[in-house]
Amino acid sequence: MRQPGLRFSNAVISWSLAGALLAGCAGGQSATGLPSGGAAGTQSTAHAAWRGGLHKPGPSSPIQHVVFVIQENRSFDNLFQGYPGANTSPTGTTSTGQVVTLQPVSLSAPFDLLHDFKDAVQDMDGGKMDGFDHEGTGCQPKCPSLAAYAYVPSSETAPYFKMAAQYVLADNFFQSDEDGSFVSHQYLIAGQAEDTYGTPGVVPWGCDGTGSVHVLDPSTTPGTPTNNTISDCFDPDLTLADEIDAAPPLTWRYYSAGVKNLGYLWSAYDSIAHIRNGPDWSADVVANDTKLFGDLKAGKLANVTWITPTLGASDHPNSRTTHGPAWVTKVVDAIGKSKFWNSTAIFVLWDDWGGWYDHVPPPVLDFDGLGMRVPLIVISPYAQAGVVAHTQYEFGSLLGFTEQNFGLAPMSASDTRAAPLNGGDVFDFSQSPRAFTPF
């Protein structure tokens, strides 16, 4: 049973209590044996297209380092309410037709909202975006009325607003999946999640634990939840790490919270059996997010880097802190002050909507997406200045950009179909690299 709003400390979490706090996602084996996200044959078609020369990496790209900074559980309306030039709404509609004004709720608010596949379908309500009044919550002593209809006060999001004002904020950026953290983090390393939904039944997630996850029937749109389960330690055909390993001298690194912190759940490669149980685990996966700063000082940054925070720095509801913006600022500043700045693109994004209201209906592209609109900030010496990008992008756009930048093949439906940040509103590679100003 999903139980939002469990109490926990800001630093170290007892695994025995953590199980259902994060109503996220899971992993499974597609009925076709191919990665999910579209019709059977999508992956083989994508690879054939690449081999046929339909995709060409940018031979003169100045980007040699791509960094994914992945925060937690915020919709665009919730985190960037009122940002100048962005598409936000100060009101929302309930299932009864009532129009309500979004209320300010701190990042440190002591409650969580349900946010897995079934909740996304309920919230979207066939594109009417009026099901958020059915959102389940967990809070003490009493939940606020219509808790999902809320936004984070601008006093707390000021660092994010400042980053957006200097670089690019995408206000039409969607999850590639209609789910929570487990599935979303798989989409951010593989472009799909083996047709799974929800969260593993026990913690820790992945190959460190003994959990299982449910699978969707992908023959319907949206997919149909089934009672079939598979282990949450699975082996998809391909991840971005596998492509990088096969293309030396390219390198990758995944930094996460330590194993005793609830943030360790977001270490996505823990669910990829051949990585968790192979040499990559000790070589490229680091269960210490602060190690990034030491590596930068030592002059080391992989070509592709993912970094996920501790719970207290994640922006996750019920984390009971407001430390997320400061942590993201620390990461961005460390990269910006390093020798790697002139060759880096940083993507600051949030893994799912967290149950919070958003007024923009996601386009329906397949059985599992698109999912909810979430924020994306693109920070780079080649990013445009102070632009709000309105082009439709998704998680697969970030993978697609990375793949095309380094000459790698698309892996699944999401990164094959998605615009790879090529709408003319994100990068300008004709400009001289902009100097970095610390935040």
N, C-alpha and C positions, 0 to 999 in steps of 0.2 A: 504494500500500500504506500502511495506517495504521501509524504508527510513534510510539507514545507514549513519553514520557520523554526527548525530545531535550534536550540541554543548551543553556542560554541564560543570558545575564546577567539581572539583575533590572531593568534599565532599558531599554536599546535592543537590539532584536533584528534580526538579519540576515534579511530576507524569504526569502532562499534556503534558510534552515534551518528556517523556521517552519511549512512546509506542513502537516505531519500531526500536529503536537503536539496541537492541539485537535481531538479526534474529535467534531465537531459536526454541522452540518446543511447543507442546501442549499436552492435555490429552483427552482421549475418551473411550468409552465402546466398547470392542471387540464384533464382531458379534457373537462369540461363547459364550460370557459371561465369558471367561477365560482370564487371562493375555496374552498379545500378546508375540510374539517371537518364534512361532513355530506352529506345527500342533495342532488341537483341542485335548484336553486331556492331554496336556503337564504337566500342573500343577498337576492334579490328579495322573498321572503316577509318577511324581517326588516324591510326598508325599507317594505314595504306596511303591516306592522303598526304601525310607528312613525308613518307618515303617517296611519294610521287612529286614532291617539290612544291606542293600547294602552300606550304608554310616555310618561310625563310627567316632565320634569325637575323637580327640587325647587326651586320658585320662591324659597324662603326659605333655601336652603342657604348656610351661612356659608363653605363651601369655595370659594375663588377660585383656588387654586393646588394642583395635584397634582404630586408629584415621585416619579419612579421611580428608586430607587437600586439598580442591578442588579449583583450580585456573581456569582461563578462557581462552579459545579460542586460542590455539597454537598447531600447528602440530609439529611432532617430528623434521622434517627437519628445521622448522622455529626456534625452541628454542634450539636445541642441535646440530646445524650445526657444523660438524668437530670434534665432540667429539671422542676421541681416542677409537678405537675398536667398535664404533657404526656404524650402517648402515645409513649413510646420503649421500645425493647427492648435490654437489655444483651447479648443473644445472637442469633445467626442460625443458619439452617439451610442446609446445603449440598445439592447435588443427590443425594448419597448418603444423606441423612438425618442426617448428623452435626450435632449442635448445638455451636456454637463460641461462645466468649466474645469479644465485640468488644474489640479492643486499642487503646490510645491511640496515635495517630499525629499528629505535629505538622502544622500548616498548611505548614510549611517542608520537609516530607518530599520527598526528591529523586526522586519517581516520579509517574507519571500512570497513569490507568486508561482503558481504551477506553469510549466512551460515545456511541454513535450509535444509530440506530433498531434495527439488528440486535442490538446489545448490550442495549438496553432489553428487547426481546422475550425474549432469552435470560435476562436477570436475573429478569424477572417470571415466566417459565415458566408462563404460563396462570393467574397469580394465586397460585401456590405460593411465590413469592419465594425460590426456592432455587437460582437459577442463577448466583449471584455468584462461586462458586468457579471458574467458567469465564472470569472477567474477565481480559482480556489486560493486561499491565503492561509498563512499560519502566523499568528502573532499573539502576544500577550500584553495587557490583559484583554484587549479588544481590538479587532481589526478595524481600520478606517473604512468608512462607507465608500464603495466604488473605488477600491484601492488601486486598481490598474490605471485609472484615469489621473495620471500624475506626471510631473516633470521635476527634474533636479534643479534646484535654485542656481541661478547663474553665478552666484558668489562661490559655489563649489566647483563649477565647471569652467571657471575663468581660464585656467591653463589650457584646456582644450580649445576654447574660443580663440585664445591667442595663437595657438598653433594653426588653427584654421585660417585666421586672418592673415597669416604670413605665407601660407602655402595653399593647399587645395582641400576643400571639404566636399565630399560626394554626398548629395542628398537624394540620390536615386540608386542606392546601393543596397542589395538584398542578400540575405542568406541564400545559398544555393539549395538549402534543405529546409523543410518545415518542421524543425525540431529544436531540441535543446543542446546542452554542451557536449555530450558524448558524440552524437552524430555530427554536430557542427565541426568539432575538432578533427574528425576523420575527413570531412570534406576539405579541410584546410591543408591536409597532407596528401590526400589521394583523389580528391574530386568526387568522392562517393563514399558510401558507408555500408556496402554489402546489403542493401535493402532493409537495414535495421531501423528501429525506432525506440524511443524511450531511453532509460538508463539501465546499466547492469543491476542485477538484483542485490549485489553485495559490494562492499568496498574492501580493498582498493579495486579500481577498475583494471581491466586488461589482464595481461599474463601474470601479473603479480598476485592476482586474486583467483577466485574460483567461480566467478559469476557467469550469468548467461543473459542474453538480450533477446527481445522479440523481433520478428521480421514482418515486414509488410508484404501484402500481395500487390505487386507492381502493375498488375493488369488493369487496375482501375485508376481513375483520377478524381480526387486524390487517392493514394494507395489505401488499401483496406488492412487495418491492423489484424493480425492473426495471433493465435496462441502458440504458434510454433516458435521455438527458441534455438539459439546456437550459443556456443561459448563466446564470451567477449574477448577471447584471445584467438584471433582468426588470422588468415593469411590471404589478403587480396592479391590480385595478379601484379599490381604495380602501385608504388607510391612515388612521390617526387624524390624522396631520398634514394630509391632504387635507381631512378634515372640519373641522378647525380653521381652515384657510385659507379655507374656504367660509363661515365663521361669524364674521366680524369683529364686535367687536374682539378676539375670542379670539386668543391667541398661543401659540406652542410654541417649544421650543429643545431641541436634542440635543447634549450635551457628551460627548466621548470623549477617550481618550488621543491623543497626537500621532501623526502618520503614521509615525514611525520606531519606535514602540513596538508590541509585539505586541498590546497592548490595543486598538489601532486596528481590529483585526478585528471587534470588537463594535460598531462604528458601523453600526447596522442600515440606516439610510437610504442607505448607500453602495450597496446592492443595488437600490434603487428608482430606475429609470432617469430618470423624469420629475423626481425630486427631485435626484438626483446631477447631472443635466445641466440643471437649471433654476435659477431665481433663489433658491429656498429654500436651496440648498446654501451659498451665501455669507451668506445672511441669517439662517438658523436652525440650521445645523449647525456646531459648533465643535470642531475637533480639538485641544482643550486643556482637559482636565478642570478645571484650576485656574482657568480663566476664570469659573467659577461664583462663586467667592469674590469676585472683583472686581466682578462684576455685582451681587451682593447688597449689597456696600458702596456701590455706586452707586445703589442703590434700584431694581434691576431684577430681576424674576423673572417668567418667562412663566407663563401659565395652566396649561400642561402642560409638564413638564420631564422628560427622561430624562438620567441621567448614568451613564456606565460608566467603570471605573477603568483605570489602567495595569495591566500584568501584575503588577507587584510588590505592588499594593494590592488584588488581585482575589480572594484566597482560592483561586485556581486551583491544583490540584495541580501540583507541580514548579515552582512560581514561586519556591520556596526562600526565602520570606520569611514573616513573621507580621504584615505591615503592614496587612492588610485591615481588621481591626476598628478600628484607629486612624484609617484613612482614612474609613470610614463615620462614625465618631464626629465627625470634623472636618466632614463634610458636614452631618450632622444639627445639630451645634452652630451652624454658620454660619447655617442657616435658622432655628433656634430663637431665636437672638439678634437676628434681623433684624426689620424692621417687618412682615414677612409672616407671622409665626408664627400669629397669631390667625385666619388665613384659609387655612391650609395642611394638606394631608394628605400624609404621606411614607410611601411603600411601600418598605421594604428587603426585597429578595428575592434568591434565587439562581436562575440561569437554567436549570440542569439538575442532575441528581443526581451527575454526574461519575463514575459507575461504583460509587459507594459503597453499601454495604448499607443497605436500608430494609425494615422488616418489614411495612408496610401495603400490601396489594394495591390498585393504582389501579382505580377503576371503569372499565368498558369502555363508552365512549360513542360512539366512531366508529373509523374505520380508523387514526387517528393519535393516539388518546388515550382516556382520560387517560393522561398519562405519570407519572413518578415523583413521590413526595411530596418537596417542598422547603420550606425555611423561608420564612415571611413575618412581618415585624414591621411593624405599623401604628403610626405615631407622629403624633399630632395633638393639638391642644388639646381636641378633641372625641372622642378615642379613650378607651375605657374604661381604667380603671387596673388593671394587674396581672392582666389576664384572659387565659386561654388559650382561644382560639376553636376550638370543635370542629366548627362547621358546615363542610360540604364546599364549598371554594372552589377556584378555578383561575386561571391567568393571565387568562382571559376575564372573571373577576370584577373584576379591576382595570380592564380596559378598560370593562366594563359600568358600573362605578361612575362612571368618568370621563365616559362618554357621558351617563348619566342626570343627572349633576351639572350638565353644561353644555348639556343639551338636544340631544345629538347622536344620530344613528341608530346601531344596531348594524351591524357590518361583515361578520360571518361567523357560522358556527355556534357558535364558542366563546364569543363575547361575548353571543350571543343566548340561549344555554342557561344560562349561568353565573349563580349567585346574585351580585348586585352588592354584596357585603358587607352584605347586609341581613338577616343571621341574628339580629340583636339582640345580638350578642356582639362587635361591633367599635366602632361609633360610638354616641354618645349626644348628639344635636344639641339636646336640651333643656337640657343642662348649660351653665353659663357656661364660656367658654374657660379652660382650665387654664394657669397661668403655666409658662413653660419653665425647667427647671433644667438647666444644662449638664452633660454627661456627663464 
